Amino acid sequence: MMSLEDLRIEVHRVDQEILKLIEERIRLAEDIFEAKRALGVGIEDKDQEKLVMKRALDNATELGLDAGATKEIFETLIRMSLEKQHELLGENNLP
């Protein structure tokens, strides 16, 4: 059995990995923005957002994760991606 300190170190390692994956997702949002711009389509795509959410919730269910919490996490990730794309478009989203 791992010690409490060892477990905390592992949690920290996982947290770092989660942050790296979020950063990678935001970088992909930049590429998606460029692809959308090349195609002449808008940033908002509700059908795609619904698809991303459905996949996330289906996967969460398979993994035995809380669907409500997963929904909140993916709403945040989607919002971060959209904010990045709006920023790249030159829009200021600050209140």
Contacts in CASP RR format, 6 or more apart in sequence:
PFRMAT RR
TARGET T0000
AUTHOR 0000-0000-0000
METHOD contacts of the structure
MODEL  1
MMSLEDLRIEVHRVDQEILKLIEERIRLAEDIFEAKRALGVGIEDKDQEK
LVMKRALDNATELGLDAGATKEIFETLIRMSLEKQHELLGENNLP
2 10 0 8 1.000
22 77 0 8 1.000
22 80 0 8 1.000
25 77 0 8 1.000
25 80 0 8 1.000
25 81 0 8 1.000
26 80 0 8 1.000
26 81 0 8 1.000
26 84 0 8 1.000
28 81 0 8 1.000
29 80 0 8 1.000
29 81 0 8 1.000
29 82 0 8 1.000
29 84 0 8 1.000
29 85 0 8 1.000
30 84 0 8 1.000
30 85 0 8 1.000
30 88 0 8 1.000
32 81 0 8 1.000
32 85 0 8 1.000
33 43 0 8 1.000
33 84 0 8 1.000
33 85 0 8 1.000
33 88 0 8 1.000
33 89 0 8 1.000
36 42 0 8 1.000
36 43 0 8 1.000
36 85 0 8 1.000
43 82 0 8 1.000
43 85 0 8 1.000
43 86 0 8 1.000
43 89 0 8 1.000
44 82 0 8 1.000
49 78 0 8 1.000
52 74 0 8 1.000
52 78 0 8 1.000
53 71 0 8 1.000
53 74 0 8 1.000
53 75 0 8 1.000
53 78 0 8 1.000
56 70 0 8 1.000
56 71 0 8 1.000
56 73 0 8 1.000
56 74 0 8 1.000
57 67 0 8 1.000
57 70 0 8 1.000
57 71 0 8 1.000
57 74 0 8 1.000
60 66 0 8 1.000
60 67 0 8 1.000
60 70 0 8 1.000
61 67 0 8 1.000
83 93 0 8 1.000
86 93 0 8 1.000
87 93 0 8 1.000
END
